[in-house]
Amino acid sequence: MIVGSIIDERRALESAFRDDERARYSRHLIMPEVTFAGQQRLKAARVLCIGAGGLGSPAALYLAAAGVGTLGLVDADVVDLSNLQRQILHGTADVGRPKLESARDRILDANPHVDVHLYQTRFTAANAMEIVRSYDLVIDGSDNFPTRYLSSDVCVFTRKPNIYGSVFRFDGQVSVFGPHLGGPCYRCLFPQPPPAGTVPNCAEAGVLGILPGIVGMMQATEAIKLIIGIGDSLIGRLLHFDALKMKFREFNLRRDAECPACGEQPSITELQDYETFCAPSAQEQTGEAPIRSITVAELKQKRDAASAFTLLDVREPHEYDLARIEGAKLIPLNDVSARLDEIERTGELVVYCHAGVRSAFAVGLLQRAGFENVYNLAGGIDAWSREIDSSVPRY
């Protein structure tokens, strides 16, 4: 869809440039699609990036380099060593620092003319409207469903383009949601979130380190096109990228007239409790028994007391080779149904994975198969390594 610039021309004309900025953006200025007028729009633009992680890193860095005048960053996390495989805003020396601090330093090193606004907080229904209101568009670099629904809804209510991106293992997706521009919103595509625990995150499933860079740069590209008013926007289209096959596929999207947020008679007219909206588990939705959990501290107490229980590891063999809790029996999640006869039915059964997502799914499966005293290890082996036994390698 071809969309004109989202930046008011009068505001763009007020953007003042220094001589060194003309030199910095010279490769833009000589392009007939950009010119000085387009660069003025970039300098006048205000872009909010939700997340300074895998997607937010390349998006924010390239937008800063391109000359976007104001960048807002929302993130409450600190830099972890596991981030550095993909989050290029941060370096080894930044481990333990708030992500926003290292992000600000890297952005200003790339372009000191950018005005960087930091929001060291979680993006919630309580602050979303206030934060988004002063920006021209939003880049959603989040990795969880509550934030994706929240960013979509607040952009619908404030009439801001919402540039969506997501990554999973080797696959990435990008689109631009904007009902006020004639396209759908995120809820048109995904009216309801999947049951909690059924979709693993990057910590559970992994992600090819370079993939967020590719997707984040595509998000930045869409932002620049909307700001300058050039090209064909991804509004009404979803672009899927398969890194293993190096293949792109495109899907046409339509606005849903019955969408609860942007439809003809919307039922959602204000921000809601998104954690609760996305939290119901598969068991709660189907009326099955709830998943019972055990903490790593409670598991240690059982081991120290020599209590009788079975410990089941439902990760993959290559993960088992990386790290394990001694005494656990390995049966990968996809094999559990076919190997039920190998699992002790009497006594307590504690199931674990990397962070507790796959094991929760396995507990539900075992309950449906008739297992009664079965528990999910909250936080998985990662929590065990952090809180109980640091000799178990983290990954």
PyMOL commands that set and color helices and strands:
alter all, ss='L'
color gray80, all
select helices_A, chain A and resi 9-13+19-24+26-29+35-44+56-66+81-85+92-94+99-110+128-132+145-158+179-181+186-189+202-205+211-228+274-278+282-286+296-304+317-322+333-335+337-342+357-368+380-387
alter helices_A, ss='H'
color red, helices_A
select strands_A, chain A and resi 46-50+70-74+115-119+137-140+162-168+171-177+237-242+247-252+293-294+309-313+329-330+348-352+374-377
alter strands_A, ss='S'
color yellow, strands_A
deselect
rebuild
show_as cartoon
